Amino acid sequence: MIDDILAESGALLAYGVLGVLLMALGYLVVEITTPGKLGEQIWVERNRGAALVLAAKLLGVGAIVTTAIVSSEDDLGAGLLSTSVYGVLGMVLMVVAFYLLDLLTPGKLGATIVQDGTLHPASWVVAAADLATAAIVAAAIS
């Protein structure tokens, strides 16, 4: 019993660290696709558009990672690898969706969602695209 708890605790830590690293990568993706310093825009300037897009990205990554963990085999190494691959692919698809929206809409989408610190309607569209992409990836995993 103690051995099981220790083994499961190790797996929990491994998946937890991987999930946090993938969410950090999601943060960097939003940082790259929007002008300015994301942390300053959200925590200092209280930019609601940037916060909404980041929150949707993090929720999407969390959903992908959760689905990958639940769908993984009992082999910890294989599970961590598949979770990493699915998480990165999910973010790649989110970036593709973002740039497709950018091509289809007027102006620069990254600049639009952080302009004036207001909650521009485009922020909702980007957030929805992130969550929908994550749902598609999660469904493909399971």
N, C-alpha and C positions, 0 to 999 in steps of 0.2 A: 504494500500500500504506500509506504513512504517513497519507495523507488518510483512508483507511478506518479506520485505528486511531484517529485523532483523532476522527472522527465517531462511532465506536462508543464511545469513551471518554466523549464528551459525553453520548451517550444513556444510558450506564451511570450517570453521575453524576446525570442528570436523574431517571431511574427510581429510583435509590438514595435521593435526597433525598425524592422523593415517597413512597416506601415508608416511610422513617423518619418522615416527617410523619404518615402514616396510622397508624403504630404509636403515635405520640404521642397521636393522637386516640383510639386504642383505650385507652391508659392513662387518658386523661381520662374516657372512658365508664365504666371501672371505678371511677375516683375518684368520679364522680357517683352511681353506683348503690350504693355501699357507704358506710356512715357512717365518719367519721374521716378522717385523713390517710393515704392509701394508702402513700406512700413510707415514712412512719414505721412503719406497721403491718408492712410487709414487712421493711425493712432494720434497724429498731431493735427492734421487738417480735417479729420473726421469725414473723409470723402466716402459717402454712402455708395456710390456706384462702384468704386474700387472694392469696398468691403463686400458688397453683394457678389461680385464676380469671384473674389477670392473664396468666399464662403461656399459658393456653388462648386468651385473647383475642388475644395477640400472634401466636401460631402461626396462628390462624384468619385474621387480617389478612394475615399473610405469605403464606398459601396463596392467598388471594383476589388479592393483588397479583401474585404469581408467575404465576398462571393468566391474569390480565389482560395481563401483559406478553407472555407466550408467545403469547397469542391476538391480540395487537394487530397492526395492519398495519405496513408499513414507514414510514409517516408518523409521525414522532416526536410532533408536536403532537397528532394524533388519538389516538395510543397513550397519551400522558400524560393526555389528557382522559378517555378511556374507563377507564383504570386508576383515576383519581380518582373517577369516578362509581361504578364497581363497588365500590371500597373503601368509600366512604361508604355506599352502599346495603347492603353486607354488614354494616357496623356497625349501621345502622338495624335491620336484621332481627335481629341479635344482641340488641339492646336490646328489641325486641318480644318475642323468645323469653324473655328474662329476665323481663319484666313479666308475660307469660302464666304462667310458672312461679310468679311471686310471687302472682298471683291464685289459682292452683290449690293452693298449699301453705299450711300454717299459719304464722302469724307474718310478719315482714318478712324477705324472702329476703336482702336486702343485709346486714342486721344478723346474720342467722343464719350466713352464711358467714364473717364476721369475728369472731364471738363467741369470747371467751376465748383467742384465738390458736391454738385447736385446729383440726384438720382435720375439720371437720364434714362428714358425708356429703353434705350439700346442695352443698358446694363441687364435688364430683365431678359432680353432676348439672348444675350451671351450666357447668362446664368442657366436659362432653360436649355440652351444648346449643350452646355457642359453636362447638366444632369441627364438629359436625354441620351447623350453619347455614352455616359457612364452606365445607364440602364441597358443600353444595347450591348455594351461590352460584358456587363454582368450576366445578361441573359445568354450570351454566346459562350461564356465560361461554363455555366451550369448545365 
